[in-house]
Amino acid sequence: MFHKSDNSFSFRQRFCRNDDFDDELNDLFNKKFQFRFNSLWKLPDAGSWFSVPPWKVKELEVLKSRLNFHKSQLNDFNIEEWSSHTRRRNPAGEVVWKIRCLINPEFLTQAWTKFYECACTYSVVPTQAVADGKFVSLHLCEAPGAFITSLNHYLKSNHQNTEWKWIANTLNPYYEGNSPSNMISDDRFMYHTLDNWDFGVDNTGNLMDWDNSQALIRKAKALGKVMLVTADGSIDCLQKPDAQEEVTSPLHYCEIVTALQALSPGGTFIFKLFTIFEHSTVSLLYLINHLFTEVNIYKPVTSRQGNSEVYAICLKYKGTSLLEKYIPVLKSAYGTELYANMSLFPLNDIPESFLKQIQECAYYFCSIQCQVINNNLQAYLMQNNIALHRNIKKIRAIVATEFIWRYNLKPLEFEQEMLKGILHEENKINTNPRYHRGSYTERQLYTKMSLREKLSNLNSFLHTEVLSNPMILISEPIKWISYYNNTIELKHVFTYGHPLQRINSSKFIFVPIFKLYQQILAEEEFKDIIFCEEIRKQVSETGDIGVEVGKVLNLPDFDYVESYNSYEKRCFKMVLDILREMTVGETLLLHNFNTLTHFNVSILHIISRKCFEKTGFLSRGGITLSNFMGKSAVKYLEVVGEECEKVKKEGAKDVLNSLPVQATNAGEFFNNIVFYNNTFYRNKCIEHLSRIEKFI
């Protein structure tokens, strides 16, 4: 691990390599297309924007069919097996490893390398910002944050004297209503930089909400001239691999409209897109070409060759004055059905000369992807070809060396890093990665299975992915933890946002367990059996937990009829009422207290810290709160109750948390909540599947 400049580093010099690979290297590092703007091109009148239904360009449809044919050949491949194969075949597959060995930058990921390529290849920091010595950047759909740490490395290496401020947006991983399939929940960097992240007026982080977008723009502009906007958003297209562009286009539209309002003249805009076959992308690129002096489409060498991902690098923004009169019509389609049902521009208003360039660009990147898919398929069928693997191994080593040399990568001192070495020291892994399994065909077949076949499939998932996982679970009957500390003054920090309708994700449980639990309840027939059979008898017995229980509170089940936030606040009131009745020294047994949401976890944190001597997590479900210390501590919860009532009257928002994330999402308390949830929901899955098996 290196963190000091060392002139002996030989990676600044070109390493010896076989000249036979020169052409291949040039191709890998120069997958580019630049639009050639024609002064005769004109934007359509505002009245024609979103006035016609979607249209198609024949030449682009042919390319789309060609690409989908190649992609369809992968339908029967197991996703894990195919990903493993393509990783081995990836010519840039050793870049991250070699950078980590020689440079060890902060929060290094594949996204880190992609941004660094863009920054170096196109000099994305405007000369005006360098001259002013001040630079503000805005990062859209940015989780987990590697673009930001990569930008810091680039600035410290090339523009050390430039003062930099930044703000970022993404779907909020701390908001349990967000879908895990569209959200990256990795918060290793975000957790330490939360003041720089904006999740909008509703705290969801949803950029496709106009009010969230405008709040973000105001906050970014308050920092100074915004000279760089990046947008790295995507939407999970696993169920629609042939429609990636259509699925992601509404998000890209919102990213672009936000960026165009935030950027200052002369600024740079970098955004991810995929194929360029649809009317929506063609129209957006036509708009972009009018607003920037230079528009490039670029596929970094560290972007997987076999996917459709490319980046638009837009340089020297001409300013919002050209856009102002179009803002009302752009707003009308923002996050609405209008964008899906109508075309931004009529086809007749887009010049033939621009369409020719679009076709040229689409053909170039489509051909690359088709060739790579075909090569990977051939290699899969020829896995015993030793010479083939030897060549790939050599190319991977050369590409990694070339990357470091070409972009003059150098280590930073810890003091130059954003978190001063914290991420290196923590050495955390992402405990909630995106999770997929099986082939596309298998996933499609699941939707057509009978209930018994679905049950068998879910049981298979339980045994292969959940029960066999080396997860951290509560193994003893009860796990006692002492949290009580009367000297600590807890400070309420309330988080408000969109009322939670359902729990779709949680930072307090491992993904495979909760995914299975959700999938079981996704079937109405299964849900009927689970909730109606014996009316879900509440557990009233306490069993032998090694302590005399004074009071037992059996909270009701969530019935999926009312909104979750109403149910949650109703349960909180029941907890508060029973605490008011307790006497010093009594023990309380809580059944069915949901610890998946930040609101409830913050309540349990307050109770454990201020109200009881110790807290016990039961492996069979339930939380024991031992030795009540007095009603004076209940005031902390009464403050929360008063705030909930006050906010309830406003209607449009709810209290989502009563403590800072840093208080609940780290340390022994956090770990024990995760242990408890993993144990509780794993057991629930076993119980539910066993019950279903008896009744179908």
ZIVENZI-V165665 format. One record per helix or strand of 3 or more residues. SS is the DSSP state (H for helix, E for strand). FROM is the first residue (numbers start at 1). TO is the last residue. Records with the same first field share a line. If there is no record, write none. Layout:
SS: FROM-TO + FROM-TO
//
This chain:
H: 10-12 + 19-29 + 46-48 + 58-72 + 79-89 + 95-102 + 110-122 + 127-132 + 146-158 + 190-192 + 194-196 + 210-222 + 241-262 + 279-291 + 320-322 + 324-332 + 337-341 + 347-349 + 352-381 + 386-406 + 414-416 + 422-426 + 440-446 + 451-466 + 511-521 + 524-535 + 564-581 + 598-610 + 631-650 + 661-664 + 667-695
E: 32-34 + 134-140 + 163-168 + 226-231 + 268-273 + 292-298 + 310-317 + 478-481 + 495-497 + 551-554 + 588-591 + 612-618 + 623-628 + 654-657
//
